[in-house]
């Protein structure tokens, strides 16, 4: 009996030893990732979990790595993220926000598994934005309220757009979302624009600046950047002596309808003055600029 028991015990041990490698391999393949990576259990306790991670579907992004003890991704970060979030990247690569297509890609700003912030962000705007975009207003600067209120995403898309500075829409529409008073005040078919597409950034900065109304420069210097011909006229021998500020006669956002009307000139020039009446038949005059250059001329009285 003892011989039988001993033989049976030895046989059983040999069977188990022979089967051990197969069982071990099978066990590793079937093990959940969290059994070997228990630290991620703790991550699942955060408020916001990435759906594949929450569903324990690690294979969506990772390939089985056996014992290399490394994170092995099934592709580049950009490729993995875009296979589910493709709607975020339906623009040319040059228009994407540059961290998106760098080596770390989306993980520059987002946690891959879970986070304490919405959208799995590593932090919150504007702190995250200012890690790369070191914009800091000076003590005397005029600050745009959305920038001051840290509402970066109110104007910009963090993944990228085809518009200037990753704006959500062309500047004109982004600005009018808040400055809707301009919609009621002007005929937008004749909106003043430096490049023909109604771009507010031609004259204004978006975050902060040293000039009132966030202008890029003071007037008239700002105007002369586009209107060089008017600067030349003002530098002529007979210049209009009141033009220290273009806004005395012009509105900055729209062509002024009465710019060629004698009523505008009458705001400064007394059409009832005897000397004036000697030279003019005032009732026959429709537009002063038919004869005079309103900015200046090489001829006396600013005659053309």
Secondary structure, 3 states (H helix, E strand, C coil): CHHHHHHHHHHHHHHHHHHHHHHHHHHHHHCCHHHHCCHHHHHCCCCEECHHHHCCCHHHCECCCCCCCCCCECCCHHHHHHHHCHHHHCCCHHHECHHHHCCCHHHHCECCCEECCHHHECCCCCHHHHHHCCCCCCCCCEECHHHHCCCHHHCECCCECCCHHHECCCHHHHHHCCCCHHHHHCCHHHECCCCCCCCHHHCECCCEECCHHHECCCCCHHHHCCCHHHHHHHCCCEECCCCCCHHHCCCCCECCCCCCCHHHHHCCCCCCCHHHHHHCCHHHCCCHHHCECCCEECCHHHEC
